[in-house]
Each structure stands twice: as structure tokens, then as C-alpha cells.
């Protein structure tokens, strides 16, 4: 419909005034509807602000909703008139109807005007203590809106304490909103920090929350530090019921917590994956492709952790076969997963399925399928012969991109399995006329040069390419052609002499490409100096390739996996690469697993219950099954185990402690030595003196410590990584020089630094001068990889060599203190 804009506002004004004068509620409602309809169409009806404020004085809930929608939409452009609506909104905040109270409070908080804070604060504070859950839930979101208008109005008032108190509210919707609000308000402090009391309360009420509320609780739970194994099994037993949900968000959140909690217990983690497999496969079959893709990339991340993880999914490899109507992005992930699931039993059907995808209408899927076939052959020698035969057939297909990709894969396979080349030699001769892409040409040329003696017509296959050397556009193809011609010359001199002279002349005199010209000159001068020396250089024997370099190093894979259930898994990039400013605080942190006990073994029972001799973990839900249980320690004297038997973990019901043992006689020094575990260090029977138990000197770092890059690299490759440290980065100007100087003043020296997009990256080292004694006599070193993105996050990966108890924590504190100008 087309509207005459000249008089429409005047017409609406008359309608509103006429309906108000006649007190006809139906006419008034129709007039307000018309105003909202015009507003929705993008027509400016802000001149009616005064009339709409007057129309808000009604008991009709439908009219109120429409009027409040109008007021919120135009309050910012009519800030002076918006004050007229305050009295009505404040009055409605005290209405007997909780729906009206909540609606009025939501509208009042949505006005988003700084001069409204003095009216908002008391209204929100009163609503936080309202008897109705809907009003309290609305008030919690109102606190966040007030916070964004004026942080001091929340942080310096009772609003923050009242919101924290609502974590224990009787209404689950209020609790979910309170968690989300506190995470946003306390963003500079790392969000809400869960305590044992908070976690106990939330887990026992988990089934009362909606799926979004459960996600908020699980996100908060990821920041909780589990104290021991019993507490870990309690949490897992409670969360197990959530795996039956249809909500992918809840299932993936539970998956993250389970994987994080068992990250230092490989045996238990495999059992956990078997429990998670069925819910994950169910989600993969979702009719929504975007949802299916998200779950698939997370399953791929789990399988890529190692062969034991892949073995969990191998029996169900057919679940990852592509359907004809799958989008290309889903087919791509399924092909990557099938590549990892190939084993001697499943390789034949998987390779057969991948060959079917070679003729897919999407060229990228076809290429990916061929690469996947090659990766399976590289990983499993037993399938190499089958796959080389399959690739030989693909090389004969008259499809350019198929032949190109097959040639590249074949080149990789003959580097690993040279003995299989005879089977593919005929196909190489036929495909050289088909391949047109530079990568494929390079692969075929490499094969011609390397196996020229085995290919009867190799010189004559190369001749037409040499004739078109000047017309060839790709520099990499020209370089490979030069090398192939020289290699063939050494094994077939009579046939190649004229061709070699021709290509060297063209490369030296007829091309402007500097790399091609330089290589041709080098080959020419080598031959001029000594043909035998040239043969030794160019035809040097090559070692058989054991494995090919991964696209992503293991360290980066681990960093991305630590951010499981975030976009990091989808983007295959850590959050620091794509999250900016304060939003980085919302990145889910890795839940730290409980420490392993001194006598704990890596042999865990299955998920069906405890095995013989296993102590069943106490459940936090009355009558709930406990599918996850720990194996009890087999120590003959286990006072700690007795204590744990009497403790209701996370339930807060601890039995009174047993009486403290009588102090040991002074002469019984050997027993004290055993207790401290210092027999080896102190020589067994020597008495423990007061001096030996004295507190260590204050922690400090050596100034001017030196370490060269080669030693740093050696230590970094050898040492295990400690938990990743993160801090909020201040939005201040930072350069590599200013950060290095700040660190150097505290004894933290740089070995390398540079720019990485918007972030700065450093490799630091430091030597301990004093503090906790090292486990063995010698020096203590700390190595740090720091990525600093000003205004976003500072992420530090730490490794320590020969560090005493607590030394790493003290070093981290000193490092953040030194960088205080750049991090919060």
C-alpha cells in the first residue's frame, strides 16, 4: 500500500484525540494500532509522542504494550518529552497486576537515556525484591541495562548484591537471568566465580531450568575448580541425564565438561566418549544442516585427538557416509572424519565410498575425496596397493581437476611407497595430456624426473612441455620442468641433450622470472664445472617419507580443542584471532580436571558401574543411578579414603572429623621424614631439623639471564605445557619494544617477538633467582608464549623446567604484575 505522507500524521493525531475525547476504547486501540503500523513501515510518527504518552494512561494491557513499544522506539529522539512518560511508567511499576509491573519496568529500562538513571535505579531495586518471579526476572535484565547506562549506578549501589542474592532464587528463570547478568556486569573480573555452595545449589535444581538456563549453568560450571575425583564423579552422574535432551546446546555443553574433567585420565575419557557417542550421532542426523555441521566439526575435533578416540567411532563409520542431499560443507567434514576412521577392517568400504564422491558435481568435494583416499594410504600401508590401483583408474578419467588431484596424491604415495610406482606408470603417461592446473603439472613433472628410467617415453612426454616453456605462465611449473629435464638428462643423456640445451637457453635468455633464470644459471654453471658434481647435487638419493607435515601443528590443535563448544572449533582458529574487546571474556574456559592421586592408576572401570573393589561415588540426586565411578586406591592404610566415605560430596553434609592424633615424640624423626616424602632427599634416617622445614626465601627472578634461541626451542619442545593463563588486555597503545622493556625490568627477557595481525606475539624466558627450591639441584627456567591483543585478551602459554612447588604460580603473578600497564 502507498501512503500519502503529507497529512497522515495529522490524521493519526485527530484519531487519537477523538478516541480520547469519546472515551471509546475500541477506537483508541484501532488508532494506536494504526500508529504502530505506520512506525513499522518506517514512516516517522515521532510528532505524535505527546498524544501517545497521554494514551498510556489506560488499563487495557494490549494498548499499554503498543504504547510502550512506541515510547521505547522514539524516546531517544524525543529525550525531553520522554520524561513525560516517567510518571505513568513508575505508577505502572506499582500496579497490582504482575504482568503490567513487568511490562512497565522493561519499558522503563529500555528508554536508554542517561538522565533516566535516577528514576530507573529505585524502580529496579524494588522489582528485584518483588514477590512475582516474572517481575524479578525482568528486573535482573533491567540491572544490565542500567549498568550499560551508568556502571557506577550498579557497582556502587545495592543492585549488585541484590542480583547476586538471586542466584539462590526459587524461580529457575530468575536464576538463569541472574547468572547471565552477573557474567556481563562482572566482565572485568572474569565474570561470576562459582563457589561450592553455588554449584551445589544449581546442580541439584538443574532439571528446573529451561534448555537456555541449563546452558547458562553449564557455562558457569566450566569455571568451577573440582577438588577431587569424588566430586568429579558426582558432577558427571548428575549431568549424565542431560545427554537425553534434544537440545544440541545442552548436549554439547555437557560433552565439553565431560571431556575437560577427564583430560588427565585418558582411560576414563575413552569410556566417557563411548557414553557420548549415541547422543552425538543422534544430533548429527538432525534435519537442520547447520546444526548437523556444528556437531560434526566437534566430533571431528574429538576423533582427531588420537587413534584411541577414533576407535570409539570406527564401528559406526557408516553414519558419516554422505547423503545425496547433504550440503557441500557437511560433505567436506564427513570426508575428513572418514579419513580418520579408516582402519584395516573399514578401509575397503570407506575407500569405495570415497571413490563414489570423486564424480560429485562439486569439484571441491571431488578433490577432497581424492586427497582423503591418499591420506588413508599414507596412514595405513596395508591399503596402499588397493589405493594406488584406484588412483590409477582416476588418472585415466578425462576430467581435468580429477586427474590433477590424483596426480598430486600419486606423487605423495610414490614418495612413501616407491615400490608401487610400476603399477601407476602407465596412467601417468596418459594423464600428462589431460592435466592443465599448475599443481598437477608439477606433480607429473616430478614423477617424470624421479622415475624417468621406468617410464619408457619420459623424454618424449617432456618434449612438448619444453617446446611451450616460454608460454607457460606458472613459475613453479617452469622450475619443476628445469629440474625434471636435468634429472632425465643424467639417466637418458642421448635423448635429453638437445632438449636440456633448449630449455636452459629459454630459461636464461627468454624469461623475466628471476627464480627461473637463477635456477637455470645454477644448473648451467654446475654442468660447466663438473657433470658428476651436478649429478651428485641434483640426483641425490632421497629418504622414504614416513609421514607428511600436518597443516596445523599439535600445539595449535590443543589450544583450539581447549576452546571446545565455541566458534574456535568451527573456525579452526583460537578465540584470540577473531574475538575482540571485552567480548573475549565470554569465551568458554577449559574446566580444570581434579588432580590425580598419589597412588591412582590409569585403569578405569566402564561406565556401567564400579568394578570389583571400586568405591561408588555418592550421588547428589536421591535415588539417581551413578554410571560414572572411580576405582578406589588399593593402599593398605588409607585414612583419606575413610574421610571421603563419610563425606557427601557437594552436598555439604560432612561428618564430624575424627580426633586429631596425639603428637609424635620428638625422637620419632624418621616417621616425620616418611610423612613429608623426603627420605631420598635427606638420606632416610637423618632427623628433620627446624631449619630444613623453614619457609623458602621470597620469589625473585635473575636480572640479565641469557638463553639463545636454539636452547629455547629445545626446552619448549621437551617441556610439558602448564594451564593456559588469560587476562583482559587494556585498550592502550602497545609496541613490541614497550612490552619487552616492561618485562625486562622484572627479569623477564625476550627471545623473539613480532606482529600477528592486530596482536603482538612474544617468546619470553626467565631464570629463578630465589624462591621455592627446585625438585633437583640446578637452575629453574620459565618459558612463556604470550599473545597480546590490546583491548581484547592477553593469552600466555607457560612451561617450566625444574620448578619447585608453587614457583610457576608465583612467576605468573610476577609476569602479570610486570605487564600491569598492558593487562588488567
C-alpha positions in Angstrom: 0.0 0.0 0.0 1.1 3.6 -0.7 0.6 6.2 2.0 0.1 9.9 1.4 2.8 11.3 3.8 1.6 14.9 3.8 -1.4 14.5 6.2 -1.1 11.1 7.7 0.5 12.3 11.0 -2.2 15.0 11.3 -4.9 12.3 10.6 -3.5 10.0 13.3 -3.4 12.9 15.8 -7.0 13.6 15.2 -7.9 9.9 15.6 -6.1 9.7 18.9 -7.6 12.9 20.3 -11.1 11.9 19.1 -10.9 8.5 20.7 -9.6 10.0 23.9 -12.4 12.6 24.0 -15.1 10.0 23.3 -13.5 7.5 25.7 -14.1 4.8 23.2 -11.6 2.1 24.0 -12.0 0.2 20.7 -11.4 3.4 18.6 -8.4 4.2 20.8 -7.0 0.7 20.3 -7.5 0.9 16.5 -5.8 4.4 16.4 -2.8 3.1 18.3 -2.6 0.1 16.1 -2.5 2.4 13.1 0.3 4.4 14.6 2.3 1.2 15.3 1.6 0.0 11.7 3.0 3.3 10.3 6.0 3.1 12.6 6.7 -0.5 11.4 6.6 0.7 7.8 9.3 3.2 8.5 7.1 6.3 8.5 8.2 8.9 11.0 5.4 9.2 13.6 7.5 10.8 16.3 5.5 14.0 16.3 2.7 12.0 18.0 4.9 11.5 21.1 2.8 13.7 23.4 -0.5 12.0 22.3 1.0 8.5 22.8 2.2 9.5 26.3 -1.3 10.5 27.1 -2.7 7.3 25.6 -0.5 5.3 28.0 -3.0 6.1 30.9 -5.2 3.1 30.3 -6.0 -0.2 32.0 -6.1 -2.1 28.7 -3.0 -4.3 28.6 -2.9 -4.5 24.8 -2.9 -0.7 24.5 -0.2 -0.5 27.1 2.0 -2.9 25.2 1.7 -0.9 21.9 2.2 2.4 23.6 5.3 1.2 25.4 6.6 -0.1 22.1 6.2 3.3 20.6 7.8 5.1 23.6 10.8 2.9 23.6 11.3 3.3 19.8 11.1 7.1 19.9 12.4 8.0 23.4 16.0 8.6 22.2 14.9 11.1 19.5 12.5 12.8 21.9 14.5 12.7 25.1 13.0 15.9 26.5 9.4 14.6 26.0 10.3 11.1 27.3 10.3 12.5 30.8 6.6 12.9 30.4 6.2 9.1 30.3 8.2 8.5 33.5 5.2 9.1 35.9 3.0 6.7 34.1 5.7 4.0 33.9 6.6 4.5 37.6 2.9 4.2 38.5 2.6 1.0 36.4 5.6 -0.4 38.2 3.5 -0.5 41.3 0.4 -1.9 39.7 -1.3 -4.9 41.3 -1.0 -7.0 38.0 2.5 -8.5 37.8 2.3 -8.5 34.0 1.8 -4.8 34.0 4.6 -4.3 36.6 7.0 -6.3 34.5 6.0 -4.6 31.2 6.3 -1.2 32.7 9.8 -2.0 34.2 11.0 -3.5 30.9 9.9 -0.4 29.0 11.3 2.0 31.6 14.7 0.3 31.4 14.6 0.3 27.6 14.4 4.1 27.3 18.2 4.1 27.3 18.6 7.7 28.4 21.4 8.7 30.8 19.1 11.3 32.6 16.7 8.4 33.4 19.2 6.6 35.7 17.9 8.3 38.9 14.4 7.0 38.1 15.5 3.6 37.0 17.6 2.7 40.0 14.8 2.7 42.7 12.3 1.0 40.3 14.7 -1.8 39.5 15.8 -2.2 43.2 12.2 -2.5 44.2 11.4 -5.0 41.5 14.4 -7.2 42.4 12.5 -7.9 45.7 9.1 -8.4 44.1 7.0 -11.4 45.1 6.4 -12.4 41.5 9.1 -14.3 39.5 8.3 -12.6 36.2 8.9 -9.2 37.6 12.2 -10.3 39.3 13.3 -11.9 36.0 12.6 -8.7 34.2 14.4 -6.6 36.9 17.6 -8.7 36.6 17.8 -7.8 32.9 17.0 -4.2 33.9 20.1 -4.2 36.1 22.2 -4.9 33.0 20.6 -2.1 31.1 21.2 0.3 34.0 24.8 -1.0 34.1 25.3 0.0 30.4 23.9 3.4 31.1 26.0 4.0 34.2 28.3 1.4 35.7 28.6 3.2 39.0 24.9 3.1 39.4 25.1 -0.7 39.7 28.6 -1.3 41.2 28.3 1.4 43.9 24.8 0.5 45.0 22.9 -2.4 46.4 21.8 -3.6 43.0 24.8 -5.8 42.5 24.3 -7.5 45.9 20.6 -8.0 45.3 21.4 -9.6 41.9 23.9 -11.9 43.4 21.4 -12.9 46.0 19.0 -14.0 43.2 21.4 -16.8 42.3 19.6 -18.7 45.0 16.1 -17.6 44.0 13.2 -20.1 44.0 12.4 -19.3 40.3 14.7 -21.0 37.9 14.1 -18.4 35.2 15.3 -15.7 37.6 18.4 -17.7 38.4 19.3 -18.1 34.7 18.9 -14.4 34.1 20.9 -13.6 37.2 23.8 -15.8 36.0 23.8 -14.1 32.6 23.5 -10.6 34.1 26.4 -11.1 36.5 28.6 -12.6 33.8 28.2 -9.4 31.9 28.4 -7.0 34.8 31.5 -8.6 36.3 33.2 -9.0 32.9 36.3 -7.1 34.1 36.7 -9.6 36.9 36.3 -12.6 34.7 32.6 -13.0 35.3 30.8 -14.7 38.2 33.1 -17.1 40.1 31.2 -20.2 41.2 31.7 -21.4 44.7 31.0 -24.9 46.1 27.7 -23.6 47.6 26.5 -22.1 44.3 27.4 -25.2 42.2 25.7 -27.5 44.7 22.5 -25.4 44.6 22.5 -25.2 40.8 23.2 -28.8 40.1 20.5 -30.0 42.4 18.0 -27.8 40.6 19.2 -28.5 37.1 16.0 -30.1 35.8 14.0 -27.0 36.7 15.8 -24.8 34.2 14.9 -24.4 30.5 17.5 -25.5 28.0 18.9 -22.0 27.8 19.0 -21.8 31.6 20.8 -25.1 31.6 23.4 -23.8 29.1 24.0 -20.8 31.4 24.5 -23.1 34.4 26.9 -25.4 32.5 28.8 -22.4 31.2 29.3 -21.2 34.8 30.1 -24.7 35.9 33.0 -24.8 33.4 34.8 -22.2 35.6 34.5 -24.3 38.8 37.6 -26.0 40.2 36.8 -29.6 41.1 38.6 -30.5 44.3 38.9 -34.3 43.9 37.8 -37.3 41.9 34.7 -38.0 44.0 33.4 -34.5 43.3 34.1 -35.1 39.6 32.1 -38.3 39.5 29.2 -36.6 41.4 29.1 -33.9 38.7 29.2 -36.4 35.9 26.5 -38.5 37.4 24.1 -35.5 37.6 24.9 -34.2 34.1 24.5 -37.6 32.5 20.7 -37.2 32.4 21.1 -34.1 30.3 22.5 -36.2 27.4 19.0 -37.5 26.7 17.9 -34.0 25.8 17.0 -33.0 22.2 18.8 -29.6 22.7 22.2 -29.7 20.9 23.4 -26.7 23.0 22.9 -28.7 26.3 24.4 -31.9 24.9 27.5 -30.1 23.6 27.9 -28.2 26.9 27.8 -31.5 28.8 30.2 -33.0 26.3 32.7 -30.2 26.9 32.5 -30.6 30.7 33.0 -34.4 30.5 36.0 -34.1 28.1 37.6 -31.4 30.3 37.1 -33.3 33.5 38.7 -36.4 32.1 41.5 -34.7 30.2 44.2 -36.0 32.6 42.7 -39.5 32.7 42.9 -41.0 29.2 41.4 -44.3 30.0 38.3 -42.7 31.6 38.0 -40.3 28.8 37.6 -43.1 26.3 34.8 -44.6 28.4 33.2 -41.2 28.5 33.4 -40.9 24.7 31.6 -44.2 24.4 28.8 -42.8 26.5 28.7 -39.6 24.5 28.7 -41.3 21.1 25.0 -42.1 20.9 23.8 -38.5 21.7 26.3 -37.0 19.3 25.3 -39.4 16.4 21.7 -38.6 17.1 22.4 -34.9 16.7 24.4 -35.4 13.5 21.2 -36.9 11.9 19.3 -33.7 12.6 17.3 -32.4 9.6 18.8 -29.0 10.1 22.1 -28.9 8.2 23.6 -26.0 10.1 23.1 -27.9 13.4 24.4 -31.1 11.9 27.5 -29.3 10.7 28.3 -27.8 14.1 28.1 -31.2 15.8 30.1 -32.8 13.0 33.1 -30.4 13.4 33.1 -31.1 17.2 33.0 -34.8 16.6 35.9 -34.4 14.1 37.9 -32.5 16.8 37.3 -35.4 19.3 38.3 -38.0 16.8 41.4 -36.1 15.8 42.7 -36.3 19.3 44.2 -39.7 18.7 43.8 -43.2 17.5 42.0 -44.4 20.7 39.5 -41.6 20.3 38.9 -42.6 16.7 38.4 -46.3 17.7 35.3 -45.3 19.6 33.6 -44.2 16.4 35.0 -46.7 14.0 32.2 -49.3 14.4 29.7 -46.6 13.3 31.7 -45.2 10.3 28.7 -45.7 8.0 26.9 -42.9 10.0 29.4 -40.5 8.3 28.7 -41.5 4.7 27.4 -38.6 2.7 23.8 -38.4 1.7 22.9 -37.2 -1.8 21.2 -34.0 -0.5 23.8 -33.1 2.1 25.2 -29.5 1.5 28.8 -29.3 0.4 30.1 -28.1 3.8 28.6 -31.1 5.5 30.1 -33.5 2.9 33.5 -31.9 3.4 33.5 -32.5 7.2 32.2 -36.1 6.8 35.0 -36.8 4.3 37.6 -35.5 6.8 36.1 -37.8 9.5 36.1 -40.8 7.3 39.8 -40.2 6.6 40.5 -40.6 10.3 38.2 -43.6 10.8 39.9 -45.8 8.2 41.4 -49.0 9.7 42.3 -52.4 8.2 38.7 -53.6 8.7 36.9 -50.5 7.5 39.3 -49.2 4.8 37.8 -51.1 1.9 34.2 -49.8 2.3 35.5 -46.3 3.2 37.7 -46.1 0.1 34.9 -47.4 -2.1 32.6 -44.8 -0.7 35.2 -42.0 -1.3 35.7 -43.1 -4.9 31.9 -42.6 -5.4 32.4 -38.9 -4.3 35.0 -38.3 -7.0 32.3 -37.8 -9.6 30.4 -35.4 -7.4 29.1 -32.3 -9.2 31.0 -30.1 -6.7 34.6 -30.0 -7.8 35.9 -29.2 -4.3 34.2 -32.3 -2.8 35.7 -34.4 -5.6 39.2 -33.0 -4.8 38.7 -33.5 -1.1 37.7 -37.1 -1.6 40.8 -37.9 -3.7 43.0 -36.3 -1.0 41.2 -38.3 1.7 42.0 -41.5 -0.2 45.7 -40.6 -0.3 45.8 -39.8 3.4 44.3 -43.2 4.2 47.0 -44.9 2.1 49.8 -42.8 3.8 48.4 -43.7 7.3 47.8 -47.5 6.6 50.4 -49.3 4.5 48.1 -52.3 4.1 45.8 -50.3 1.9 48.4 -48.7 -0.3 48.3 -51.2 -3.1 44.5 -51.0 -3.3 44.5 -47.2 -3.3 47.3 -46.9 -5.9 45.2 -49.1 -8.2 42.2 -46.9 -7.5 44.1 -43.7 -8.2 45.5 -45.2 -11.5 41.9 -45.5 -12.6 41.1 -42.0 -11.6 44.2 -40.7 -13.6 42.6 -42.0 -16.7 39.3 -40.1 -16.3 39.0 -37.3 -18.8 38.3 -34.7 -16.0 40.9 -32.1 -15.5 40.6 -31.4 -11.8 40.3 -35.2 -11.0 43.4 -36.0 -12.9 45.2 -33.1 -11.3 44.4 -34.1 -7.8 45.0 -37.8 -8.5 48.5 -36.9 -9.9 49.3 -34.9 -6.7 48.2 -37.7 -4.4 50.1 -40.2 -6.5 53.3 -38.2 -6.2 52.9 -38.3 -2.4 52.2 -42.0 -2.4 55.3 -42.9 -4.5 57.4 -40.8 -2.2 56.3 -43.1 0.7 55.9 -46.4 -1.3 58.4 -46.2 -4.2 58.0 -49.9 -4.9 54.4 -49.3 -6.0 55.3 -46.9 -8.9 55.3 -49.7 -11.6 51.5 -50.1 -11.1 50.9 -46.4 -11.8 53.4 -45.7 -14.6 51.0 -46.3 -17.5 48.4 -44.0 -16.0 50.9 -41.2 -15.6 51.8 -41.3 -19.3 48.1 -41.0 -20.2 47.2 -38.2 -17.7 50.0 -35.8 -18.7 48.0 -34.7 -21.7 44.9 -34.0 -19.5 46.4 -32.1 -16.6 46.2 -28.4 -17.0 46.5 -27.0 -13.5 50.0 -25.9 -12.2 49.9 -28.2 -9.1 49.1 -31.2 -11.3 51.7 -30.3 -13.8 54.3 -30.0 -11.1 53.4 -33.5 -9.7 53.6 -35.1 -13.1 56.9 -33.4 -13.9 58.4 -34.6 -10.5 57.3 -38.1 -11.3 58.9 -37.9 -14.8 62.2 -36.6 -13.4 62.3 -39.1 -10.5 61.3 -42.2 -12.4 62.5 -41.4 -15.9 64.3 -44.8 -16.2 61.0 -46.6 -15.6 58.9 -44.6 -17.9 59.9 -45.6 -21.4 58.7 -42.5 -23.2 59.6 -40.0 -20.5 61.8 -37.7 -22.7 59.2 -37.5 -25.4 56.4 -36.8 -22.9 58.5 -33.9 -21.6 59.4 -32.6 -25.1 56.1 -30.8 -25.9 56.2 -29.1 -22.5 59.7 -27.8 -23.1 58.6 -26.5 -26.5 55.9 -24.4 -24.7 58.3 -23.4 -21.9 58.1 -19.6 -22.7 54.3 -19.7 -23.0 53.9 -21.4 -19.6 52.5 -18.9 -17.1 53.3 -20.6 -13.8 56.8 -20.1 -12.3 56.5 -23.3 -10.2 55.9 -25.4 -13.3 58.9 -23.8 -15.1 61.1 -24.6 -12.1 59.9 -28.2 -11.9 60.4 -28.5 -15.7 64.0 -27.4 -15.4 64.7 -29.9 -12.6 62.9 -32.8 -14.4 64.9 -32.1 -17.6 68.2 -32.2 -15.8 67.3 -35.4 -13.9 66.2 -37.0 -17.2 69.5 -35.9 -18.8 71.5 -37.8 -16.3 69.6 -41.1 -16.8 68.8 -40.6 -20.6 71.7 -38.4 -22.0 71.4 -39.1 -25.8 67.7 -38.3 -25.8 67.8 -35.3 -23.5 70.9 -33.5 -24.6 69.3 -31.3 -27.2 66.2 -30.7 -25.0 68.3 -29.7 -22.0 70.2 -27.2 -24.0 67.0 -25.8 -25.4 65.3 -25.3 -22.0 68.4 -23.8 -20.4 68.7 -21.3 -23.2 65.0 -20.3 -23.0 65.2 -20.0 -19.2 68.3 -17.9 -19.2 67.6 -15.6 -22.2 63.9 -15.8 -22.8 62.3 -15.4 -19.3 62.0 -12.5 -16.9 61.1 -14.7 -13.9 64.1 -14.2 -11.5 63.8 -17.6 -9.8 63.6 -19.5 -13.1 66.5 -17.6 -14.5 68.6 -18.1 -11.4 68.0 -21.8 -11.2 68.8 -22.2 -14.9 72.1 -20.4 -14.4 72.9 -22.5 -11.4 72.3 -25.7 -13.3 74.3 -24.4 -16.3 77.3 -23.5 -14.2 77.1 -26.8 -12.3 77.3 -28.7 -15.5 80.1 -26.4 -16.8 82.0 -27.0 -13.6 81.5 -30.8 -13.4 78.7 -33.0 -14.7 79.4 -35.6 -12.0 79.1 -32.9 -9.3 75.9 -31.7 -10.8 74.6 -35.3 -10.8 75.5 -35.6 -7.1 73.7 -32.4 -6.2 70.5 -32.8 -8.4 70.1 -36.6 -8.2 71.0 -37.1 -4.5 69.3 -40.1 -3.0 66.1 -39.3 -1.2 64.9 -40.9 2.1 61.5 -42.5 2.0 58.9 -40.3 3.6 57.4 -41.6 6.9 54.7 -39.0 7.4 53.8 -35.7 5.9 53.6 -32.4 7.7 50.2 -31.5 9.1 48.6 -28.3 8.1 48.3 -27.3 11.8 50.8 -28.1 14.5 49.8 -30.1 17.5 50.2 -27.1 19.9 47.7 -25.0 18.0 45.3 -28.0 17.8 45.5 -28.4 21.6 44.8 -24.7 22.1 41.7 -24.8 19.8 40.5 -28.0 21.5 40.7 -26.3 24.9 38.0 -24.0 23.5 35.6 -26.8 22.7 32.0 -25.9 22.2 32.9 -22.4 20.9 33.3 -21.0 17.4 37.0 -21.8 17.7 36.2 -25.4 16.6 34.2 -24.2 13.6 36.7 -21.5 12.5 39.7 -23.8 13.4 41.3 -20.7 15.0 41.8 -19.8 18.7 39.4 -17.2 20.0 42.2 -14.6 20.2 42.2 -14.5 16.4 38.6 -13.5 16.0 37.2 -12.1 19.3 37.9 -8.5 20.1 37.4 -6.2 23.0 35.5 -7.3 26.1 33.6 -10.0 24.3 36.6 -12.2 24.8 35.6 -12.7 28.4 32.6 -14.7 27.1 34.8 -17.4 25.5 34.2 -20.6 27.5 37.2 -21.5 29.6 38.5 -25.0 30.0 37.3 -26.8 33.1 40.3 -28.0 35.0 40.2 -31.7 36.0 40.8 -32.8 39.5 44.5 -33.8 40.3 45.5 -37.4 40.1 46.0 -39.1 43.5 49.5 -40.3 44.5 48.6 -44.0 44.0 45.9 -43.5 41.4 46.2 -45.9 38.4 45.2 -45.3 34.8 42.9 -48.3 34.8 39.3 -47.2 35.0 36.1 -49.3 35.0 33.5 -49.0 32.3 30.5 -46.7 32.5 28.2 -49.4 33.7 29.2 -49.0 37.3 32.2 -49.7 39.6 34.2 -52.8 39.2 35.3 -55.1 41.9 36.9 -53.2 44.7 35.5 -49.9 43.4 34.0 -47.3 45.8 30.8 -45.9 44.3 30.8 -42.1 44.2 28.0 -40.7 46.3 25.2 -39.2 44.1 23.9 -35.7 44.7 20.4 -36.7 43.5 18.4 -39.0 45.7 17.9 -42.4 44.1 19.8 -41.4 40.9 22.0 -44.0 39.2 25.7 -43.5 39.3 27.1 -44.6 35.9 30.4 -42.9 36.5 32.5 -44.3 39.4 36.2 -44.2 40.4 38.4 -47.1 41.2 39.4 -47.0 44.8 43.0 -46.9 45.8 44.4 -50.2 47.0 46.6 -48.7 49.6 46.6 -50.7 52.9 46.4 -47.6 55.0 44.0 -45.0 53.6 42.8 -42.5 56.2 41.8 -40.1 53.4 39.6 -42.7 51.8 37.8 -43.2 55.2 37.2 -39.4 55.3 35.8 -39.4 51.7 33.4 -42.3 52.6 31.9 -40.1 55.3 31.6 -37.0 53.1 28.5 -36.2 51.0 30.5 -34.5 48.2 29.0 -31.3 47.0 26.1 -31.9 49.4 27.7 -30.1 52.2 26.9 -32.8 54.8 30.2 -33.7 56.2 30.5 -35.9 59.3 32.5 -34.5 62.2 36.2 -35.1 61.8 37.9 -37.8 63.7 40.0 -36.7 66.7 43.5 -35.5 65.8 46.2 -38.0 66.5 48.5 -37.4 69.5 51.7 -35.5 68.6 54.6 -37.8 67.9 57.5 -37.9 70.3 60.4 -35.7 69.4 62.7 -38.7 68.9 60.5 -40.1 66.2 62.0 -38.1 63.4 62.1 -40.9 60.8 58.3 -41.1 60.8 58.1 -37.4 60.1 60.6 -37.8 57.3 58.3 -40.5 55.7 55.3 -38.3 56.0 57.0 -35.5 54.1 58.2 -37.9 51.4 61.8 -36.6 51.9 63.6 -40.0 52.6 65.5 -39.9 49.3 66.4 -36.2 49.6 67.6 -36.3 53.3 69.1 -39.7 53.3 66.4 -41.7 55.2 67.3 -41.8 58.9 68.6 -38.2 59.4 66.4 -36.2 61.7 64.3 -33.4 60.3 65.6 -30.1 61.8 63.7 -26.9 62.1 66.0 -25.3 59.5 65.1 -27.9 56.9 61.4 -27.0 57.2 62.0 -23.3 57.2 60.0 -21.2 54.7 61.7 -20.6 51.3 63.1 -17.1 50.6 60.8 -14.7 48.6 60.4 -15.4 44.9 62.6 -13.4 42.6 64.0 -13.6 39.0 67.6 -13.2 37.9 68.3 -10.0 36.1 70.3 -10.3 32.9 69.8 -14.1 32.4 70.8 -15.3 29.0 69.4 -18.0 26.7 69.9 -18.5 23.0 67.1 -19.4 20.6 68.3 -22.9 19.9 68.2 -23.8 23.6 64.8 -22.1 24.0 63.4 -24.2 21.1 64.8 -27.4 22.6 63.3 -26.7 26.0 60.0 -25.6 24.5 59.7 -28.9 22.5 60.6 -31.0 25.5 58.7 -29.5 28.4 55.0 -30.1 29.2 52.6 -27.2 28.9 51.1 -25.8 32.1 47.5 -24.4 32.2 46.9 -21.5 29.8 46.7 -18.1 31.5 44.4 -15.3 30.3 43.9 -11.7 31.3 41.9 -8.9 29.9 44.2 -6.6 27.8 43.9 -2.9 28.3 42.9 -0.7 25.3 46.3 1.1 25.4 48.8 1.6 22.6 51.4 -1.2 22.8 54.5 -2.0 20.7 56.8 -4.9 20.9 59.6 -2.6 22.3 57.4 -1.2 25.1 56.2 -4.6 26.2 59.7 -6.1 26.1 61.0 -3.2 28.2 58.3 -3.6 30.8 59.1 -7.4 31.1 62.9 -6.9 31.1 62.7 -4.6 34.1 61.3 -7.6 36.1 63.9 -10.1 34.8 61.7 -11.5 32.0 63.7 -11.5 28.8 62.5 -11.9 25.2 64.0 -14.3 22.7 61.6 -13.5 19.8 58.7 -11.2 19.1 56.6 -9.9 16.2 53.3 -8.7 14.9 50.5 -11.2 14.3 47.5 -9.3 12.7 46.2 -6.9 15.4 48.0 -8.8 18.1 51.6 -8.9 19.4 53.4 -12.2 20.0 56.4 -12.8 22.3 58.5 -15.7 23.4 59.9 -14.8 26.9 62.3 -16.7 29.3 63.2 -16.1 32.9 65.5 -17.7 35.4 64.6 -18.0 39.0 67.0 -16.3 41.4 65.3 -17.2 44.7 62.1 -18.8 45.9 60.7 -22.4 46.2 63.6 -24.8 45.9 63.7 -26.9 42.7 62.9 -30.7 42.9 66.5 -31.5 41.9 69.6 -29.3 42.4 70.1 -26.9 39.4 68.7 -23.9 37.7 64.9 -23.2 37.3 63.7 -21.7 34.0 60.3 -20.4 32.9 59.4 -20.2 29.2 56.3 -18.2 28.0 54.5 -17.7 24.7 52.4 -14.5 25.1 49.8 -13.3 22.6 48.7 -9.7 23.5 45.8 -8.2 21.6 45.3 -4.6 23.0 41.7 -4.1 24.0 40.9 -7.8 23.8 42.8 -10.6 25.6 46.3 -11.5 26.7 46.9 -15.2 26.5 50.1 -16.8 28.0 51.2 -20.4 27.5 53.7 -21.4 30.2 56.3 -24.1 30.5 58.7 -24.6 33.4 62.0 -26.5 33.8 62.9 -27.9 37.2 60.4 -25.6 39.1 59.6 -26.1 42.7 56.1 -26.3 44.2 54.3 -23.1 43.7 57.1 -21.5 41.7 55.1 -21.4 38.5 52.2 -19.7 40.1 54.5 -17.1 41.7 56.1 -16.5 38.3 52.8 -16.0 36.6 51.8 -13.4 39.2 55.1 -11.6 38.8 54.7 -11.6 35.0 51.2 -10.1 35.1 52.5 -7.6 37.6 55.3 -6.6 35.2 52.8 -6.2 32.4 50.3 -4.3 34.5 50.3 -1.3 32.1 49.0 -3.6 29.3 46.7 -6.1 31.1 44.0 -5.7 33.8 
